[in-house]
Amino acid sequence: MPEQRWRSAAGRHLPFGLVLGVVALGLVRILQYHWRQGAVLIGVALLVAALLRLLVTDEQAGLIAIRGRGVDALLYSGLGFAVIVVAMTIIGGPLSR
């Protein structure tokens, strides 16, 4: 019985862990002075969170569940697209390479 409890707890945090892993990759790219790629990866992480929020149940969503399923998916995807668009359209400035 304790193994089953551990699996359900681990499974409940798996979506959040996946999103956090993609964000960590984005932060690594930013620290390597590839800020545009890093920002796009963070936007992709938000899109992954939106997709997972739509596909998994509320109990399985764990820490990516904040509001209702539709509201979460809409906000995650909207912010994800906004981050990607801004990262791809910025030209010049101190961060350009």
mmCIF file as gemmi writes it, N, C-alpha and C atoms, coordinates in Angstrom:
data_model
loop_
_atom_site.group_PDB
_atom_site.id
_atom_site.type_symbol
_atom_site.label_atom_id
_atom_site.label_alt_id
_atom_site.label_comp_id
_atom_site.label_asym_id
_atom_site.label_entity_id
_atom_site.label_seq_id
_atom_site.pdbx_PDB_ins_code
_atom_site.Cartn_x
_atom_site.Cartn_y
_atom_site.Cartn_z
_atom_site.occupancy
_atom_site.B_iso_or_equiv
_atom_site.pdbx_formal_charge
_atom_site.auth_seq_id
_atom_site.auth_asym_id
_atom_site.pdbx_PDB_model_num
ATOM 1 N N . MET Axp A 1 ? 0.801 -1.208 0 1 0 ? 1 A 1
ATOM 2 C CA . MET Axp A 1 ? 0 0 0 1 0 ? 1 A 1
ATOM 3 C C . MET Axp A 1 ? 0.849 1.28 0 1 0 ? 1 A 1
ATOM 4 N N . PRO Axp A 2 ? 1.964 1.365 0.758 1 0 ? 2 A 1
ATOM 5 C CA . PRO Axp A 2 ? 2.778 2.581 0.716 1 0 ? 2 A 1
ATOM 6 C C . PRO Axp A 2 ? 3.354 2.857 -0.665 1 0 ? 2 A 1
ATOM 7 N N . GLU Axp A 3 ? 3.687 1.782 -1.438 1 0 ? 3 A 1
ATOM 8 C CA . GLU Axp A 3 ? 4.202 1.997 -2.796 1 0 ? 3 A 1
ATOM 9 C C . GLU Axp A 3 ? 3.167 2.671 -3.675 1 0 ? 3 A 1
ATOM 10 N N . GLN Axp A 4 ? 1.912 2.246 -3.54 1 0 ? 4 A 1
ATOM 11 C CA . GLN Axp A 4 ? 0.847 2.84 -4.347 1 0 ? 4 A 1
ATOM 12 C C . GLN Axp A 4 ? 0.662 4.313 -3.977 1 0 ? 4 A 1
ATOM 13 N N . ARG Axp A 5 ? 0.754 4.641 -2.711 1 0 ? 5 A 1
ATOM 14 C CA . ARG Axp A 5 ? 0.634 6.028 -2.281 1 0 ? 5 A 1
ATOM 15 C C . ARG Axp A 5 ? 1.777 6.87 -2.852 1 0 ? 5 A 1
ATOM 16 N N . TRP Axp A 6 ? 2.998 6.306 -2.864 1 0 ? 6 A 1
ATOM 17 C CA . TRP Axp A 6 ? 4.146 7.03 -3.422 1 0 ? 6 A 1
ATOM 18 C C . TRP Axp A 6 ? 3.956 7.256 -4.912 1 0 ? 6 A 1
ATOM 19 N N . ARG Axp A 7 ? 3.481 6.239 -5.618 1 0 ? 7 A 1
ATOM 20 C CA . ARG Axp A 7 ? 3.285 6.385 -7.058 1 0 ? 7 A 1
ATOM 21 C C . ARG Axp A 7 ? 2.242 7.439 -7.379 1 0 ? 7 A 1
ATOM 22 N N . SER Axp A 8 ? 1.188 7.492 -6.615 1 0 ? 8 A 1
ATOM 23 C CA . SER Axp A 8 ? 0.165 8.488 -6.898 1 0 ? 8 A 1
ATOM 24 C C . SER Axp A 8 ? 0.686 9.894 -6.59 1 0 ? 8 A 1
ATOM 25 N N . ALA Axp A 9 ? 1.495 10.036 -5.542 1 0 ? 9 A 1
ATOM 26 C CA . ALA Axp A 9 ? 2.066 11.348 -5.228 1 0 ? 9 A 1
ATOM 27 C C . ALA Axp A 9 ? 3.066 11.766 -6.296 1 0 ? 9 A 1
ATOM 28 N N . ALA Axp A 10 ? 3.885 10.813 -6.739 1 0 ? 10 A 1
ATOM 29 C CA . ALA Axp A 10 ? 4.849 11.128 -7.808 1 0 ? 10 A 1
ATOM 30 C C . ALA Axp A 10 ? 4.122 11.436 -9.103 1 0 ? 10 A 1
ATOM 31 N N . GLY Axp A 11 ? 3.101 10.67 -9.401 1 0 ? 11 A 1
ATOM 32 C CA . GLY Axp A 11 ? 2.328 10.911 -10.615 1 0 ? 11 A 1
ATOM 33 C C . GLY Axp A 11 ? 1.603 12.239 -10.592 1 0 ? 11 A 1
ATOM 34 N N . ARG Axp A 12 ? 1.208 12.674 -9.421 1 0 ? 12 A 1
ATOM 35 C CA . ARG Axp A 12 ? 0.5 13.94 -9.303 1 0 ? 12 A 1
ATOM 36 C C . ARG Axp A 12 ? 1.415 15.12 -9.605 1 0 ? 12 A 1
ATOM 37 N N . HIS Axp A 13 ? 2.709 14.978 -9.351 1 0 ? 13 A 1
ATOM 38 C CA . HIS Axp A 13 ? 3.647 16.076 -9.58 1 0 ? 13 A 1
ATOM 39 C C . HIS Axp A 13 ? 4.434 15.931 -10.874 1 0 ? 13 A 1
ATOM 40 N N . LEU Axp A 14 ? 4.168 14.884 -11.623 1 0 ? 14 A 1
ATOM 41 C CA . LEU Axp A 14 ? 4.872 14.662 -12.883 1 0 ? 14 A 1
ATOM 42 C C . LEU Axp A 14 ? 4.634 15.773 -13.906 1 0 ? 14 A 1
ATOM 43 N N . PRO Axp A 15 ? 3.395 16.249 -14.11 1 0 ? 15 A 1
ATOM 44 C CA . PRO Axp A 15 ? 3.211 17.351 -15.069 1 0 ? 15 A 1
ATOM 45 C C . PRO Axp A 15 ? 3.998 18.607 -14.691 1 0 ? 15 A 1
ATOM 46 N N . PHE Axp A 16 ? 3.988 18.953 -13.408 1 0 ? 16 A 1
ATOM 47 C CA . PHE Axp A 16 ? 4.731 20.112 -12.958 1 0 ? 16 A 1
ATOM 48 C C . PHE Axp A 16 ? 6.229 19.906 -13.146 1 0 ? 16 A 1
ATOM 49 N N . GLY Axp A 17 ? 6.7 18.698 -12.866 1 0 ? 17 A 1
ATOM 50 C CA . GLY Axp A 17 ? 8.117 18.389 -13.049 1 0 ? 17 A 1
ATOM 51 C C . GLY Axp A 17 ? 8.543 18.501 -14.5 1 0 ? 17 A 1
ATOM 52 N N . LEU Axp A 18 ? 7.689 18.056 -15.408 1 0 ? 18 A 1
ATOM 53 C CA . LEU Axp A 18 ? 7.984 18.166 -16.835 1 0 ? 18 A 1
ATOM 54 C C . LEU Axp A 18 ? 8.09 19.628 -17.257 1 0 ? 18 A 1
ATOM 55 N N . VAL Axp A 19 ? 7.133 20.428 -16.839 1 0 ? 19 A 1
ATOM 56 C CA . VAL Axp A 19 ? 7.157 21.864 -17.166 1 0 ? 19 A 1
ATOM 57 C C . VAL Axp A 19 ? 8.379 22.526 -16.543 1 0 ? 19 A 1
ATOM 58 N N . LEU Axp A 20 ? 8.67 22.187 -15.317 1 0 ? 20 A 1
ATOM 59 C CA . LEU Axp A 20 ? 9.832 22.763 -14.63 1 0 ? 20 A 1
ATOM 60 C C . LEU Axp A 20 ? 11.139 22.363 -15.315 1 0 ? 20 A 1
ATOM 61 N N . GLY Axp A 21 ? 11.196 21.148 -15.843 1 0 ? 21 A 1
ATOM 62 C CA . GLY Axp A 21 ? 12.38 20.708 -16.571 1 0 ? 21 A 1
ATOM 63 C C . GLY Axp A 21 ? 12.62 21.53 -17.834 1 0 ? 21 A 1
ATOM 64 N N . VAL Axp A 22 ? 11.549 21.829 -18.569 1 0 ? 22 A 1
ATOM 65 C CA . VAL Axp A 22 ? 11.693 22.648 -19.781 1 0 ? 22 A 1
ATOM 66 C C . VAL Axp A 22 ? 12.107 24.07 -19.414 1 0 ? 22 A 1
ATOM 67 N N . VAL Axp A 23 ? 11.553 24.597 -18.322 1 0 ? 23 A 1
ATOM 68 C CA . VAL Axp A 23 ? 11.951 25.937 -17.859 1 0 ? 23 A 1
ATOM 69 C C . VAL Axp A 23 ? 13.43 25.936 -17.469 1 0 ? 23 A 1
ATOM 70 N N . ALA Axp A 24 ? 13.879 24.874 -16.816 1 0 ? 24 A 1
ATOM 71 C CA . ALA Axp A 24 ? 15.292 24.783 -16.434 1 0 ? 24 A 1
ATOM 72 C C . ALA Axp A 24 ? 16.191 24.78 -17.665 1 0 ? 24 A 1
ATOM 73 N N . LEU Axp A 25 ? 15.79 24.058 -18.718 1 0 ? 25 A 1
ATOM 74 C CA . LEU Axp A 25 ? 16.557 24.089 -19.969 1 0 ? 25 A 1
ATOM 75 C C . LEU Axp A 25 ? 16.607 25.506 -20.541 1 0 ? 25 A 1
ATOM 76 N N . GLY Axp A 26 ? 15.486 26.214 -20.474 1 0 ? 26 A 1
ATOM 77 C CA . GLY Axp A 26 ? 15.452 27.592 -20.95 1 0 ? 26 A 1
ATOM 78 C C . GLY Axp A 26 ? 16.384 28.489 -20.155 1 0 ? 26 A 1
ATOM 79 N N . LEU Axp A 27 ? 16.413 28.3 -18.853 1 0 ? 27 A 1
ATOM 80 C CA . LEU Axp A 27 ? 17.298 29.11 -18.017 1 0 ? 27 A 1
ATOM 81 C C . LEU Axp A 27 ? 18.766 28.805 -18.292 1 0 ? 27 A 1
ATOM 82 N N . VAL Axp A 28 ? 19.071 27.535 -18.57 1 0 ? 28 A 1
ATOM 83 C CA . VAL Axp A 28 ? 20.448 27.174 -18.933 1 0 ? 28 A 1
ATOM 84 C C . VAL Axp A 28 ? 20.845 27.885 -20.221 1 0 ? 28 A 1
ATOM 85 N N . ARG Axp A 29 ? 19.958 27.9 -21.217 1 0 ? 29 A 1
ATOM 86 C CA . ARG Axp A 29 ? 20.259 28.582 -22.482 1 0 ? 29 A 1
ATOM 87 C C . ARG Axp A 29 ? 20.438 30.086 -22.262 1 0 ? 29 A 1
ATOM 88 N N . ILE Axp A 30 ? 19.648 30.668 -21.37 1 0 ? 30 A 1
ATOM 89 C CA . ILE Axp A 30 ? 19.796 32.097 -21.072 1 0 ? 30 A 1
ATOM 90 C C . ILE Axp A 30 ? 21.151 32.353 -20.415 1 0 ? 30 A 1
ATOM 91 N N . LEU Axp A 31 ? 21.537 31.491 -19.483 1 0 ? 31 A 1
ATOM 92 C CA . LEU Axp A 31 ? 22.831 31.653 -18.822 1 0 ? 31 A 1
ATOM 93 C C . LEU Axp A 31 ? 23.996 31.446 -19.776 1 0 ? 31 A 1
ATOM 94 N N . GLN Axp A 32 ? 23.765 30.744 -20.871 1 0 ? 32 A 1
ATOM 95 C CA . GLN Axp A 32 ? 24.792 30.541 -21.887 1 0 ? 32 A 1
ATOM 96 C C . GLN Axp A 32 ? 24.756 31.661 -22.938 1 0 ? 32 A 1
ATOM 97 N N . TYR Axp A 33 ? 24.079 32.742 -22.63 1 0 ? 33 A 1
ATOM 98 C CA . TYR Axp A 33 ? 23.976 33.928 -23.481 1 0 ? 33 A 1
ATOM 99 C C . TYR Axp A 33 ? 23.209 33.667 -24.779 1 0 ? 33 A 1
ATOM 100 N N . HIS Axp A 34 ? 22.29 32.735 -24.753 1 0 ? 34 A 1
ATOM 101 C CA . HIS Axp A 34 ? 21.363 32.512 -25.857 1 0 ? 34 A 1
ATOM 102 C C . HIS Axp A 34 ? 19.961 32.828 -25.328 1 0 ? 34 A 1
ATOM 103 N N . TRP Axp A 35 ? 19.747 34.111 -25.011 1 0 ? 35 A 1
ATOM 104 C CA . TRP Axp A 35 ? 18.538 34.511 -24.318 1 0 ? 35 A 1
ATOM 105 C C . TRP Axp A 35 ? 17.291 34.271 -25.163 1 0 ? 35 A 1
ATOM 106 N N . ARG Axp A 36 ? 17.389 34.414 -26.468 1 0 ? 36 A 1
ATOM 107 C CA . ARG Axp A 36 ? 16.21 34.226 -27.307 1 0 ? 36 A 1
ATOM 108 C C . ARG Axp A 36 ? 15.75 32.768 -27.274 1 0 ? 36 A 1
ATOM 109 N N . GLN Axp A 37 ? 16.69 31.846 -27.406 1 0 ? 37 A 1
ATOM 110 C CA . GLN Axp A 37 ? 16.343 30.422 -27.332 1 0 ? 37 A 1
ATOM 111 C C . GLN Axp A 37 ? 15.789 30.07 -25.955 1 0 ? 37 A 1
ATOM 112 N N . GLY Axp A 38 ? 16.376 30.632 -24.918 1 0 ? 38 A 1
ATOM 113 C CA . GLY Axp A 38 ? 15.9 30.374 -23.566 1 0 ? 38 A 1
ATOM 114 C C . GLY Axp A 38 ? 14.493 30.892 -23.342 1 0 ? 38 A 1
ATOM 115 N N . ALA Axp A 39 ? 14.219 32.087 -23.849 1 0 ? 39 A 1
ATOM 116 C CA . ALA Axp A 39 ? 12.88 32.651 -23.701 1 0 ? 39 A 1
ATOM 117 C C . ALA Axp A 39 ? 11.857 31.828 -24.483 1 0 ? 39 A 1
ATOM 118 N N . VAL Axp A 40 ? 12.233 31.363 -25.657 1 0 ? 40 A 1
ATOM 119 C CA . VAL Axp A 40 ? 11.32 30.52 -26.435 1 0 ? 40 A 1
ATOM 120 C C . VAL Axp A 40 ? 11.061 29.211 -25.694 1 0 ? 40 A 1
ATOM 121 N N . LEU Axp A 41 ? 12.081 28.63 -25.077 1 0 ? 41 A 1
ATOM 122 C CA . LEU Axp A 41 ? 11.88 27.402 -24.303 1 0 ? 41 A 1
ATOM 123 C C . LEU Axp A 41 ? 10.941 27.633 -23.119 1 0 ? 41 A 1
ATOM 124 N N . ILE Axp A 42 ? 11.037 28.783 -22.486 1 0 ? 42 A 1
ATOM 125 C CA . ILE Axp A 42 ? 10.124 29.091 -21.388 1 0 ? 42 A 1
ATOM 126 C C . ILE Axp A 42 ? 8.696 29.244 -21.916 1 0 ? 42 A 1
ATOM 127 N N . GLY Axp A 43 ? 8.553 29.86 -23.083 1 0 ? 43 A 1
ATOM 128 C CA . GLY Axp A 43 ? 7.231 29.942 -23.711 1 0 ? 43 A 1
ATOM 129 C C . GLY Axp A 43 ? 6.699 28.566 -24.064 1 0 ? 43 A 1
ATOM 130 N N . VAL Axp A 44 ? 7.569 27.698 -24.551 1 0 ? 44 A 1
ATOM 131 C CA . VAL Axp A 44 ? 7.165 26.325 -24.869 1 0 ? 44 A 1
ATOM 132 C C . VAL Axp A 44 ? 6.736 25.593 -23.6 1 0 ? 44 A 1
ATOM 133 N N . ALA Axp A 45 ? 7.424 25.843 -22.495 1 0 ? 45 A 1
ATOM 134 C CA . ALA Axp A 45 ? 7.045 25.222 -21.223 1 0 ? 45 A 1
ATOM 135 C C . ALA Axp A 45 ? 5.629 25.632 -20.826 1 0 ? 45 A 1
ATOM 136 N N . LEU Axp A 46 ? 5.28 26.882 -21.067 1 0 ? 46 A 1
ATOM 137 C CA . LEU Axp A 46 ? 3.918 27.327 -20.772 1 0 ? 46 A 1
ATOM 138 C C . LEU Axp A 46 ? 2.9 26.654 -21.69 1 0 ? 46 A 1
ATOM 139 N N . LEU Axp A 47 ? 3.265 26.447 -22.942 1 0 ? 47 A 1
ATOM 140 C CA . LEU Axp A 47 ? 2.362 25.745 -23.862 1 0 ? 47 A 1
ATOM 141 C C . LEU Axp A 47 ? 2.214 24.277 -23.464 1 0 ? 47 A 1
ATOM 142 N N . VAL Axp A 48 ? 3.29 23.673 -22.983 1 0 ? 48 A 1
ATOM 143 C CA . VAL Axp A 48 ? 3.216 22.299 -22.485 1 0 ? 48 A 1
ATOM 144 C C . VAL Axp A 48 ? 2.302 22.241 -21.267 1 0 ? 48 A 1
ATOM 145 N N . ALA Axp A 49 ? 2.404 23.234 -20.394 1 0 ? 49 A 1
ATOM 146 C CA . ALA Axp A 49 ? 1.531 23.282 -19.219 1 0 ? 49 A 1
ATOM 147 C C . ALA Axp A 49 ? 0.07 23.394 -19.643 1 0 ? 49 A 1
ATOM 148 N N . ALA Axp A 50 ? -0.207 24.195 -20.669 1 0 ? 50 A 1
ATOM 149 C CA . ALA Axp A 50 ? -1.582 24.329 -21.163 1 0 ? 50 A 1
ATOM 150 C C . ALA Axp A 50 ? -2.087 23.007 -21.715 1 0 ? 50 A 1
ATOM 151 N N . LEU Axp A 51 ? -1.259 22.327 -22.486 1 0 ? 51 A 1
ATOM 152 C CA . LEU Axp A 51 ? -1.654 21.048 -23.07 1 0 ? 51 A 1
ATOM 153 C C . LEU Axp A 51 ? -1.877 19.997 -21.983 1 0 ? 51 A 1
ATOM 154 N N . LEU Axp A 52 ? -0.969 19.934 -21.03 1 0 ? 52 A 1
ATOM 155 C CA . LEU Axp A 52 ? -1.128 18.971 -19.939 1 0 ? 52 A 1
ATOM 156 C C . LEU Axp A 52 ? -2.367 19.276 -19.111 1 0 ? 52 A 1
ATOM 157 N N . ARG Axp A 53 ? -2.639 20.548 -18.92 1 0 ? 53 A 1
ATOM 158 C CA . ARG Axp A 53 ? -3.822 20.933 -18.132 1 0 ? 53 A 1
ATOM 159 C C . ARG Axp A 53 ? -5.104 20.467 -18.812 1 0 ? 53 A 1
ATOM 160 N N . LEU Axp A 54 ? -5.091 20.464 -20.148 1 0 ? 54 A 1
ATOM 161 C CA . LEU Axp A 54 ? -6.265 19.987 -20.874 1 0 ? 54 A 1
ATOM 162 C C . LEU Axp A 54 ? -6.364 18.464 -20.885 1 0 ? 54 A 1
ATOM 163 N N . LEU Axp A 55 ? -5.223 17.776 -20.879 1 0 ? 55 A 1
ATOM 164 C CA . LEU Axp A 55 ? -5.229 16.326 -21.069 1 0 ? 55 A 1
ATOM 165 C C . LEU Axp A 55 ? -5.372 15.515 -19.785 1 0 ? 55 A 1
ATOM 166 N N . VAL Axp A 56 ? -4.851 16.018 -18.674 1 0 ? 56 A 1
ATOM 167 C CA . VAL Axp A 56 ? -4.881 15.224 -17.443 1 0 ? 56 A 1
ATOM 168 C C . VAL Axp A 56 ? -6.03 15.674 -16.549 1 0 ? 56 A 1
ATOM 169 N N . THR Axp A 57 ? -6.412 14.803 -15.628 1 0 ? 57 A 1
ATOM 170 C CA . THR Axp A 57 ? -7.49 15.139 -14.702 1 0 ? 57 A 1
ATOM 171 C C . THR Axp A 57 ? -7.012 16.182 -13.694 1 0 ? 57 A 1
ATOM 172 N N . ASP Axp A 58 ? -7.964 16.737 -12.977 1 0 ? 58 A 1
ATOM 173 C CA . ASP Axp A 58 ? -7.611 17.744 -11.967 1 0 ? 58 A 1
ATOM 174 C C . ASP Axp A 58 ? -6.706 17.158 -10.889 1 0 ? 58 A 1
ATOM 175 N N . GLU Axp A 59 ? -6.935 15.899 -10.511 1 0 ? 59 A 1
ATOM 176 C CA . GLU Axp A 59 ? -6.116 15.262 -9.489 1 0 ? 59 A 1
ATOM 177 C C . GLU Axp A 59 ? -4.696 15.012 -10.003 1 0 ? 59 A 1
ATOM 178 N N . GLN Axp A 60 ? -4.57 14.658 -11.287 1 0 ? 60 A 1
ATOM 179 C CA . GLN Axp A 60 ? -3.262 14.382 -11.866 1 0 ? 60 A 1
ATOM 180 C C . GLN Axp A 60 ? -2.495 15.66 -12.189 1 0 ? 60 A 1
ATOM 181 N N . ALA Axp A 61 ? -3.188 16.771 -12.355 1 0 ? 61 A 1
ATOM 182 C CA . ALA Axp A 61 ? -2.535 18.02 -12.754 1 0 ? 61 A 1
ATOM 183 C C . ALA Axp A 61 ? -1.608 18.549 -11.678 1 0 ? 61 A 1
ATOM 184 N N . GLY Axp A 62 ? -1.903 18.267 -10.434 1 0 ? 62 A 1
ATOM 185 C CA . GLY Axp A 62 ? -1.029 18.69 -9.344 1 0 ? 62 A 1
ATOM 186 C C . GLY Axp A 62 ? -0.847 20.19 -9.291 1 0 ? 62 A 1
ATOM 187 N N . LEU Axp A 63 ? 0.405 20.634 -9.314 1 0 ? 63 A 1
ATOM 188 C CA . LEU Axp A 63 ? 0.715 22.046 -9.108 1 0 ? 63 A 1
ATOM 189 C C . LEU Axp A 63 ? 0.463 22.928 -10.324 1 0 ? 63 A 1
ATOM 190 N N . ILE Axp A 64 ? 0.137 22.351 -11.498 1 0 ? 64 A 1
ATOM 191 C CA . ILE Axp A 64 ? -0.187 23.221 -12.631 1 0 ? 64 A 1
ATOM 192 C C . ILE Axp A 64 ? -1.665 23.598 -12.631 1 0 ? 64 A 1
ATOM 193 N N . ALA Axp A 65 ? -2.433 23.009 -11.743 1 0 ? 65 A 1
ATOM 194 C CA . ALA Axp A 65 ? -3.852 23.348 -11.617 1 0 ? 65 A 1
ATOM 195 C C . ALA Axp A 65 ? -3.996 24.518 -10.651 1 0 ? 65 A 1
ATOM 196 N N . ILE Axp A 66 ? -4.425 25.655 -11.179 1 0 ? 66 A 1
ATOM 197 C CA . ILE Axp A 66 ? -4.589 26.838 -10.34 1 0 ? 66 A 1
ATOM 198 C C . ILE Axp A 66 ? -6.06 27.217 -10.258 1 0 ? 66 A 1
ATOM 199 N N . ARG Axp A 67 ? -6.667 27.387 -11.392 1 0 ? 67 A 1
ATOM 200 C CA . ARG Axp A 67 ? -8.093 27.723 -11.475 1 0 ? 67 A 1
ATOM 201 C C . ARG Axp A 67 ? -8.807 26.566 -12.151 1 0 ? 67 A 1
ATOM 202 N N . GLY Axp A 68 ? -9.845 26.864 -12.885 1 0 ? 68 A 1
ATOM 203 C CA . GLY Axp A 68 ? -10.536 25.838 -13.652 1 0 ? 68 A 1
ATOM 204 C C . GLY Axp A 68 ? -9.685 25.396 -14.835 1 0 ? 68 A 1
ATOM 205 N N . ARG Axp A 69 ? -9.999 24.244 -15.389 1 0 ? 69 A 1
ATOM 206 C CA . ARG Axp A 69 ? -9.219 23.679 -16.487 1 0 ? 69 A 1
ATOM 207 C C . ARG Axp A 69 ? -9.164 24.624 -17.684 1 0 ? 69 A 1
ATOM 208 N N . GLY Axp A 70 ? -10.291 25.165 -18.088 1 0 ? 70 A 1
ATOM 209 C CA . GLY Axp A 70 ? -10.327 26.062 -19.246 1 0 ? 70 A 1
ATOM 210 C C . GLY Axp A 70 ? -9.562 27.358 -19.019 1 0 ? 70 A 1
ATOM 211 N N . VAL Axp A 71 ? -9.723 27.922 -17.84 1 0 ? 71 A 1
ATOM 212 C CA . VAL Axp A 71 ? -9.036 29.178 -17.52 1 0 ? 71 A 1
ATOM 213 C C . VAL Axp A 71 ? -7.524 28.959 -17.485 1 0 ? 71 A 1
ATOM 214 N N . ASP Axp A 72 ? -7.102 27.876 -16.847 1 0 ? 72 A 1
ATOM 215 C CA . ASP Axp A 72 ? -5.667 27.568 -16.797 1 0 ? 72 A 1
ATOM 216 C C . ASP Axp A 72 ? -5.094 27.396 -18.197 1 0 ? 72 A 1
ATOM 217 N N . ALA Axp A 73 ? -5.763 26.604 -19.03 1 0 ? 73 A 1
ATOM 218 C CA . ALA Axp A 73 ? -5.269 26.349 -20.387 1 0 ? 73 A 1
ATOM 219 C C . ALA Axp A 73 ? -5.218 27.639 -21.2 1 0 ? 73 A 1
ATOM 220 N N . LEU Axp A 74 ? -6.232 28.47 -21.064 1 0 ? 74 A 1
ATOM 221 C CA . LEU Axp A 74 ? -6.266 29.737 -21.799 1 0 ? 74 A 1
ATOM 222 C C . LEU Axp A 74 ? -5.132 30.66 -21.354 1 0 ? 74 A 1
ATOM 223 N N . LEU Axp A 75 ? -4.94 30.794 -20.068 1 0 ? 75 A 1
ATOM 224 C CA . LEU Axp A 75 ? -3.899 31.693 -19.562 1 0 ? 75 A 1
ATOM 225 C C . LEU Axp A 75 ? -2.499 31.166 -19.843 1 0 ? 75 A 1
ATOM 226 N N . TYR Axp A 76 ? -2.274 29.875 -19.643 1 0 ? 76 A 1
ATOM 227 C CA . TYR Axp A 76 ? -0.963 29.292 -19.949 1 0 ? 76 A 1
ATOM 228 C C . TYR Axp A 76 ? -0.627 29.45 -21.428 1 0 ? 76 A 1
ATOM 229 N N . SER Axp A 77 ? -1.584 29.13 -22.296 1 0 ? 77 A 1
ATOM 230 C CA . SER Axp A 77 ? -1.298 29.22 -23.732 1 0 ? 77 A 1
ATOM 231 C C . SER Axp A 77 ? -1.146 30.668 -24.174 1 0 ? 77 A 1
ATOM 232 N N . GLY Axp A 78 ? -1.969 31.562 -23.651 1 0 ? 78 A 1
ATOM 233 C CA . GLY Axp A 78 ? -1.839 32.98 -24.009 1 0 ? 78 A 1
ATOM 234 C C . GLY Axp A 78 ? -0.498 33.555 -23.6 1 0 ? 78 A 1
ATOM 235 N N . LEU Axp A 79 ? -0.075 33.269 -22.384 1 0 ? 79 A 1
ATOM 236 C CA . LEU Axp A 79 ? 1.215 33.766 -21.917 1 0 ? 79 A 1
ATOM 237 C C . LEU Axp A 79 ? 2.362 33.092 -22.67 1 0 ? 79 A 1
ATOM 238 N N . GLY Axp A 80 ? 2.221 31.809 -22.953 1 0 ? 80 A 1
ATOM 239 C CA . GLY Axp A 80 ? 3.255 31.097 -23.707 1 0 ? 80 A 1
ATOM 240 C C . GLY Axp A 80 ? 3.448 31.686 -25.094 1 0 ? 80 A 1
ATOM 241 N N . PHE Axp A 81 ? 2.344 31.92 -25.81 1 0 ? 81 A 1
ATOM 242 C CA . PHE Axp A 81 ? 2.44 32.534 -27.137 1 0 ? 81 A 1
ATOM 243 C C . PHE Axp A 81 ? 3.01 33.949 -27.055 1 0 ? 81 A 1
ATOM 244 N N . ALA Axp A 82 ? 2.613 34.703 -26.031 1 0 ? 82 A 1
ATOM 245 C CA . ALA Axp A 82 ? 3.123 36.07 -25.878 1 0 ? 82 A 1
ATOM 246 C C . ALA Axp A 82 ? 4.636 36.071 -25.65 1 0 ? 82 A 1
ATOM 247 N N . VAL Axp A 83 ? 5.124 35.184 -24.81 1 0 ? 83 A 1
ATOM 248 C CA . VAL Axp A 83 ? 6.567 35.111 -24.54 1 0 ? 83 A 1
ATOM 249 C C . VAL Axp A 83 ? 7.322 34.743 -25.813 1 0 ? 83 A 1
ATOM 250 N N . ILE Axp A 84 ? 6.79 33.775 -26.564 1 0 ? 84 A 1
ATOM 251 C CA . ILE Axp A 84 ? 7.455 33.354 -27.798 1 0 ? 84 A 1
ATOM 252 C C . ILE Axp A 84 ? 7.458 34.482 -28.827 1 0 ? 84 A 1
ATOM 253 N N . VAL Axp A 85 ? 6.338 35.166 -28.995 1 0 ? 85 A 1
ATOM 254 C CA . VAL Axp A 85 ? 6.26 36.257 -29.978 1 0 ? 85 A 1
ATOM 255 C C . VAL Axp A 85 ? 7.207 37.389 -29.605 1 0 ? 85 A 1
ATOM 256 N N . VAL Axp A 86 ? 7.235 37.768 -28.346 1 0 ? 86 A 1
ATOM 257 C CA . VAL Axp A 86 ? 8.132 38.846 -27.921 1 0 ? 86 A 1
ATOM 258 C C . VAL Axp A 86 ? 9.588 38.44 -28.12 1 0 ? 86 A 1
ATOM 259 N N . ALA Axp A 87 ? 9.928 37.205 -27.754 1 0 ? 87 A 1
ATOM 260 C CA . ALA Axp A 87 ? 11.314 36.747 -27.916 1 0 ? 87 A 1
ATOM 261 C C . ALA Axp A 87 ? 11.722 36.725 -29.382 1 0 ? 87 A 1
ATOM 262 N N . MET Axp A 88 ? 10.812 36.378 -30.258 1 0 ? 88 A 1
ATOM 263 C CA . MET Axp A 88 ? 11.162 36.264 -31.671 1 0 ? 88 A 1
ATOM 264 C C . MET Axp A 88 ? 11.16 37.612 -32.397 1 0 ? 88 A 1
ATOM 265 N N . THR Axp A 89 ? 10.501 38.617 -31.846 1 0 ? 89 A 1
ATOM 266 C CA . THR Axp A 89 ? 10.391 39.897 -32.558 1 0 ? 89 A 1
ATOM 267 C C . THR Axp A 89 ? 11.326 40.979 -32.047 1 0 ? 89 A 1
ATOM 268 N N . ILE Axp A 90 ? 11.974 40.781 -30.917 1 0 ? 90 A 1
ATOM 269 C CA . ILE Axp A 90 ? 12.903 41.804 -30.407 1 0 ? 90 A 1
ATOM 270 C C . ILE Axp A 90 ? 14.141 41.83 -31.3 1 0 ? 90 A 1
ATOM 271 N N . ILE Axp A 91 ? 14.486 43.015 -31.759 1 0 ? 91 A 1
ATOM 272 C CA . ILE Axp A 91 ? 15.694 43.177 -32.562 1 0 ? 91 A 1
ATOM 273 C C . ILE Axp A 91 ? 16.542 44.278 -31.933 1 0 ? 91 A 1
ATOM 274 N N . GLY Axp A 92 ? 17.843 44.18 -32.109 1 0 ? 92 A 1
ATOM 275 C CA . GLY Axp A 92 ? 18.74 45.192 -31.559 1 0 ? 92 A 1
ATOM 276 C C . GLY Axp A 92 ? 18.786 45.127 -30.049 1 0 ? 92 A 1
ATOM 277 N N . GLY Axp A 93 ? 19.26 46.19 -29.456 1 0 ? 93 A 1
ATOM 278 C CA . GLY Axp A 93 ? 19.316 46.273 -28.007 1 0 ? 93 A 1
ATOM 279 C C . GLY Axp A 93 ? 20.571 45.658 -27.439 1 0 ? 93 A 1
ATOM 280 N N . PRO Axp A 94 ? 20.743 45.746 -26.131 1 0 ? 94 A 1
ATOM 281 C CA . PRO Axp A 94 ? 21.968 45.261 -25.49 1 0 ? 94 A 1
ATOM 282 C C . PRO Axp A 94 ? 22.117 43.758 -25.482 1 0 ? 94 A 1
ATOM 283 N N . LEU Axp A 95 ? 21.028 43.016 -25.683 1 0 ? 95 A 1
ATOM 284 C CA . LEU Axp A 95 ? 21.098 41.575 -25.631 1 0 ? 95 A 1
ATOM 285 C C . LEU Axp A 95 ? 21.267 40.919 -26.995 1 0 ? 95 A 1
ATOM 286 N N . SER Axp A 96 ? 21.272 41.707 -28.051 1 0 ? 96 A 1
ATOM 287 C CA . SER Axp A 96 ? 21.349 41.116 -29.393 1 0 ? 96 A 1
ATOM 288 C C . SER Axp A 96 ? 22.752 40.595 -29.657 1 0 ? 96 A 1
ATOM 289 N N . ARG Axp A 97 ? 22.813 39.569 -30.452 1 0 ? 97 A 1
ATOM 290 C CA . ARG Axp A 97 ? 24.095 38.971 -30.826 1 0 ? 97 A 1
ATOM 291 C C . ARG Axp A 97 ? 24.187 38.914 -32.32 1 0 ? 97 A 1
